[in-house]
Amino acid sequence: MTSIAPDRDVQPVARFDVAALYCFAPMPEPAEQRATLQALCDANDVLGTLLVADEGINGTIAGNRAGLDAVIGYVRAIPGFGDLDVKWSRAVKQPFVRMKARLKREIVTMGVDGIDPNATVGTYVAPEDWNALIQDPNVVLVDTRNDYEVAIGTFEGAVDPNTKSFRDFPDWAEQNLSPKAGQKIAMFCTGGIRCEKATALLKSRGFEDVYHLQGGILRYLETVPADESLWQGECFVFDQRVSVGAELKPGPYQLCATCRQPFLSGAGAGGYARGLCEACEATASDAQKRRAAERTKQLDLAKARGQVHIGRKA
């Protein structure tokens, strides 16, 4: 079936700023900080997700720039969080439907005790230096993201661990990577946080030459010109944009209403099955298809009325 992709040369006006952020640093009073951040985001009409834990903060939020600056300014004022990493992009419509500030054990869940990027971590590589590193024949390039993310885009020559969850990565690394002399391990992820924790894991296991892409794929796509880029495809993002490409322009993917996996807009989009990927259109039960069709119908009706169908404003 022919996929329908939008013309990226004709872009609607982006009205919302999007900030992907994280910082590994000891968080004072995480429960109190979570409550304060939730209230601050609500007061500034900022939506998205923030994860707060003893080891730091992680998340993506969207709204107007003044509101985001208020939230980011607050976080950077917390002792130890002055170096909060923030990747900026823009969106035509609000990519989130609610605000969730959550208290977690880890800001990115690996499930291995004692891994602390504040104590030991790999070598950061700036986006403008990344191409030279990953073209070195002695470098093993590893994508630390999950299988559905890798499926729509990755760096040329990258190893795909085919993981369903970041919790699977430590076992995969144990079985597939070796700290042999002279071998360099370079890792990357969406915004930099997963690969940073992955380098801390490898360093704890005796690996010496471990590198990771500073700012992740998002900063690489923002920084490196398209004609110099070694990135292939789209970058999956955890909001309603689903994917972004060169210069962080929104991509041609959407999430299947049934399996929640990304698929090209237009593929499998016909009749009451609209919103289903081709696999689900072929295999989903009638009840699943009806639910998907009803969900799509209600979203379309709400959009036509200028209303929000889901989220705190519904």
C-alpha positions as CSV (number, residue, x, y, z in Angstrom):
1,M,0.0,0.0,0.0
2,T,1.4,3.4,-0.9
3,S,2.3,5.6,2.1
4,I,1.4,9.2,2.1
5,A,4.0,11.6,3.5
6,P,3.5,15.3,3.9
7,D,5.5,17.8,1.9
8,R,8.1,19.0,4.4
9,D,8.7,22.1,2.3
10,V,5.2,23.4,3.2
11,Q,5.1,23.6,7.0
12,P,2.2,25.0,9.1
13,V,3.2,27.6,11.6
14,A,4.6,26.1,14.8
15,R,2.8,27.6,17.8
16,F,4.3,25.6,20.7
17,D,7.8,25.2,22.1
18,V,8.9,21.7,23.2
19,A,11.6,21.1,25.7
20,A,13.2,17.7,26.2
21,L,15.3,17.8,29.4
22,Y,17.2,15.7,31.9
23,C,19.9,15.9,34.5
24,F,21.6,13.3,36.6
25,A,22.2,15.0,40.0
26,P,21.1,14.2,43.6
27,M,17.6,15.5,43.9
28,P,16.7,17.1,47.3
29,E,13.3,16.0,48.6
30,P,12.1,14.4,45.4
31,A,8.5,14.0,46.6
32,E,8.2,17.7,47.4
33,Q,9.9,18.7,44.1
34,R,7.5,16.6,42.2
35,A,4.5,18.3,43.8
36,T,6.0,21.8,43.2
37,L,6.8,21.0,39.6
38,Q,3.3,19.7,38.9
39,A,1.8,22.9,40.4
40,L,4.3,25.1,38.5
41,C,3.5,23.5,35.2
42,D,-0.3,23.7,35.8
43,A,0.0,27.4,36.6
44,N,2.0,28.0,33.4
45,D,-0.2,25.9,31.1
46,V,2.7,23.5,30.5
47,L,1.8,19.9,29.5
48,G,3.9,16.8,29.2
49,T,5.7,14.4,31.5
50,L,8.4,15.0,34.2
51,L,10.0,12.1,36.1
52,V,11.6,13.0,39.4
53,A,13.8,10.6,41.4
54,D,16.7,10.6,43.8
55,E,19.1,10.4,40.8
56,G,17.7,13.5,39.0
57,I,15.0,14.6,36.6
58,N,13.9,13.6,33.1
59,G,11.0,14.5,30.8
60,T,9.5,16.4,27.9
61,I,7.2,19.4,28.3
62,A,5.5,21.8,25.9
63,G,3.7,25.1,26.0
64,N,4.6,28.8,25.4
65,R,8.2,29.8,25.9
66,A,7.5,32.0,28.9
67,G,5.8,29.0,30.7
68,L,8.6,26.6,29.8
69,D,11.3,29.2,30.9
70,A,9.6,29.4,34.3
71,V,9.7,25.6,34.8
72,I,13.2,25.2,33.5
73,G,14.4,28.2,35.5
74,Y,13.0,26.6,38.7
75,V,14.8,23.3,38.0
76,R,18.1,25.0,37.2
77,A,17.9,26.9,40.5
78,I,17.9,23.6,42.5
79,P,21.4,23.0,43.8
80,G,23.3,20.7,41.4
81,F,20.9,21.2,38.5
82,G,22.5,24.3,36.9
83,D,23.7,22.1,34.0
84,L,20.2,20.8,33.1
85,D,20.4,19.6,29.5
86,V,17.5,21.0,27.4
87,K,16.8,20.2,23.7
88,W,14.4,22.6,22.0
89,S,12.0,22.0,19.2
90,R,8.6,23.3,18.0
91,A,5.2,21.9,17.3
92,V,2.2,23.1,15.3
93,K,-0.2,21.9,18.0
94,Q,0.2,21.0,21.7
95,P,1.8,17.5,21.5
96,F,0.5,16.5,25.0
97,V,-2.9,16.2,26.4
98,R,-2.1,16.5,30.2
99,M,0.7,17.2,32.6
100,K,2.1,14.4,34.7
101,A,4.9,15.0,37.2
102,R,5.8,11.5,38.7
103,L,7.9,10.3,41.5
104,K,10.1,7.3,40.3
105,R,12.9,5.1,41.5
106,E,14.9,5.9,38.4
107,I,14.5,8.8,35.8
108,V,15.3,6.2,33.1
109,T,14.5,2.6,34.2
110,M,17.4,0.2,33.8
111,G,16.8,-1.9,36.9
112,V,20.4,-2.4,37.8
113,D,21.4,-1.2,41.4
114,G,24.4,0.9,41.9
115,I,24.6,2.5,38.4
116,D,25.3,6.2,38.9
117,P,26.2,8.5,36.0
118,N,27.1,11.1,38.6
119,A,30.0,8.9,39.6
120,T,31.3,7.5,36.3
121,V,30.2,7.9,32.8
122,G,31.5,7.6,29.2
123,T,33.0,10.3,27.1
124,Y,30.6,12.9,25.7
125,V,30.9,13.5,21.9
126,A,29.5,16.7,20.4
127,P,27.1,16.3,17.4
128,E,29.6,18.0,15.1
129,D,32.3,15.4,16.1
130,W,30.0,12.3,16.0
131,N,30.4,11.5,12.3
132,A,34.1,11.1,12.5
133,L,33.8,8.8,15.6
134,I,31.3,6.4,14.2
135,Q,33.1,6.1,10.9
136,D,36.2,4.8,12.8
137,P,36.5,1.0,11.9
138,N,37.4,0.3,15.5
139,V,34.1,1.6,16.8
140,V,31.1,-0.6,17.6
141,L,28.1,1.7,17.3
142,V,25.1,0.7,19.5
143,D,21.5,2.1,19.4
144,T,20.3,1.9,23.0
145,R,16.6,2.5,22.1
146,N,13.8,0.0,21.8
147,D,13.0,-2.0,18.7
148,Y,10.0,0.1,17.6
149,E,12.1,3.3,17.8
150,V,15.0,1.8,15.8
151,A,12.5,0.5,13.2
152,I,11.8,4.0,11.8
153,G,15.3,5.4,11.9
154,T,18.9,4.9,13.1
155,F,22.5,5.8,12.3
156,E,24.1,4.0,9.4
157,G,25.9,0.9,10.6
158,A,24.4,0.9,14.1
159,V,23.8,-2.4,16.0
160,D,20.2,-2.9,17.0
161,P,19.9,-4.7,20.3
162,N,16.2,-5.5,19.4
163,T,15.1,-4.7,23.0
164,K,11.5,-4.2,24.1
165,S,12.5,-2.2,27.1
166,F,15.6,-0.5,28.4
167,R,15.5,-3.1,31.2
168,D,16.6,-5.6,28.6
169,F,19.7,-3.7,27.7
170,P,22.0,-4.8,30.5
171,D,21.5,-8.5,29.6
172,W,22.0,-7.8,25.9
173,A,25.2,-5.9,26.7
174,E,26.5,-8.8,28.9
175,Q,25.9,-11.3,26.1
176,N,27.0,-9.1,23.1
177,L,29.7,-6.6,24.1
178,S,33.2,-7.3,25.2
179,P,35.7,-4.9,26.8
180,K,38.5,-6.1,24.7
181,A,41.5,-3.9,24.2
182,G,41.4,-1.4,21.3
183,Q,37.7,-1.6,20.8
184,K,35.6,1.5,21.2
185,I,31.9,1.4,22.1
186,A,29.8,4.4,20.9
187,M,26.2,4.6,22.0
188,F,23.3,7.0,21.3
189,C,19.6,7.5,22.1
190,T,16.8,10.1,21.6
191,G,17.9,12.8,24.0
192,G,21.0,11.5,25.6
193,I,19.8,10.1,28.9
194,R,19.6,6.4,28.1
195,C,23.0,6.2,26.4
196,E,24.5,8.2,29.3
197,K,23.2,5.6,31.8
198,A,24.3,2.8,29.4
199,T,27.8,4.1,29.4
200,A,27.8,4.2,33.2
201,L,26.8,0.5,33.1
202,L,29.6,-0.5,30.7
203,K,32.2,1.5,32.7
204,S,31.1,-0.4,35.8
205,R,31.8,-3.6,33.9
206,G,35.3,-2.7,33.0
207,F,34.9,-1.1,29.6
208,E,37.4,1.7,29.0
209,D,36.7,3.4,25.7
210,V,33.0,4.2,25.9
211,Y,31.4,7.2,24.2
212,H,28.0,8.7,23.8
213,L,26.3,11.3,21.7
214,Q,25.9,14.5,23.7
215,G,22.3,15.7,23.5
216,G,21.2,12.6,21.7
217,I,19.7,12.2,18.2
218,L,17.6,15.4,18.8
219,R,20.6,17.6,19.1
220,Y,22.4,15.9,16.2
221,L,19.4,16.5,13.9
222,E,19.2,20.1,15.1
223,T,23.0,20.7,14.7
224,V,24.3,18.7,11.7
225,P,23.2,19.8,8.2
226,A,21.1,17.3,6.3
227,D,23.7,16.9,3.5
228,E,26.3,15.9,6.1
229,S,24.0,13.7,8.3
230,L,24.6,10.0,8.7
231,W,21.1,9.6,10.2
232,Q,18.7,7.5,8.2
233,G,15.0,7.8,8.5
234,E,13.0,9.4,11.4
235,C,13.5,9.8,15.1
236,F,10.7,8.5,17.3
237,V,9.5,11.0,20.0
238,F,7.3,10.3,23.0
239,D,4.5,12.8,22.1
240,Q,1.8,13.2,19.6
241,R,4.2,14.3,16.9
242,V,5.4,10.6,16.9
243,S,8.5,11.4,14.9
244,V,10.8,14.2,13.8
245,G,13.5,14.4,11.0
246,A,16.1,16.8,9.9
247,E,16.0,20.2,11.6
248,L,13.5,18.6,14.0
249,K,10.6,19.0,11.5
250,P,7.6,16.7,12.4
251,G,7.6,13.5,10.4
252,P,5.1,11.3,8.5
253,Y,4.4,8.8,11.3
254,Q,1.4,8.2,13.5
255,L,0.6,5.7,16.3
256,C,-1.6,2.7,15.6
257,A,-4.8,3.0,17.6
258,T,-4.6,-0.7,18.6
259,C,-0.9,-1.7,19.0
260,R,0.5,1.8,19.6
261,Q,3.4,1.2,17.2
262,P,4.4,3.9,14.7
263,F,3.4,3.5,11.1
264,L,3.5,5.8,8.1
265,S,0.4,8.1,7.8
266,G,-1.9,6.8,5.1
267,A,-0.8,3.2,5.5
268,G,-3.9,1.2,6.4
269,A,-6.0,4.4,6.7
270,G,-9.3,3.6,5.1
271,G,-12.9,3.1,6.2
272,Y,-13.7,2.3,9.8
273,A,-10.1,0.9,10.1
274,R,-8.6,4.3,9.7
275,G,-5.9,4.8,12.3
276,L,-4.8,1.2,12.3
277,C,-1.4,0.0,11.0
278,E,-1.6,-2.5,8.2
279,A,-0.8,-5.4,10.5
280,C,-3.6,-4.5,12.9
281,E,-6.0,-3.8,10.1
282,A,-5.4,-7.4,8.9
283,T,-5.4,-9.1,12.4
284,A,-7.4,-7.0,14.9
285,S,-10.7,-8.3,16.1
286,D,-13.9,-6.6,15.0
287,A,-14.3,-5.2,18.5
288,Q,-10.7,-3.7,18.4
289,K,-11.5,-2.2,15.0
290,R,-14.7,-0.7,16.3
291,R,-13.0,0.9,19.3
292,A,-10.3,2.3,17.0
293,A,-12.8,3.7,14.6
294,E,-14.8,5.3,17.5
295,R,-11.7,6.8,19.0
296,T,-10.7,8.3,15.6
297,K,-14.3,9.6,15.1
298,Q,-14.4,11.3,18.5
299,L,-11.0,12.9,17.9
300,D,-12.1,14.2,14.5
301,L,-15.4,15.6,15.9
302,A,-13.6,17.3,18.8
303,K,-11.1,18.8,16.4
304,A,-13.9,20.1,14.2
305,R,-15.5,21.8,17.2
306,G,-12.2,23.2,18.3
307,Q,-12.3,21.2,21.5
308,V,-9.9,18.9,23.3
309,H,-11.2,15.3,23.5
310,I,-8.8,13.9,26.1
311,G,-6.6,15.3,28.8
312,R,-7.2,17.7,31.7
313,K,-9.0,20.3,29.4
314,A,-11.5,17.8,28.0
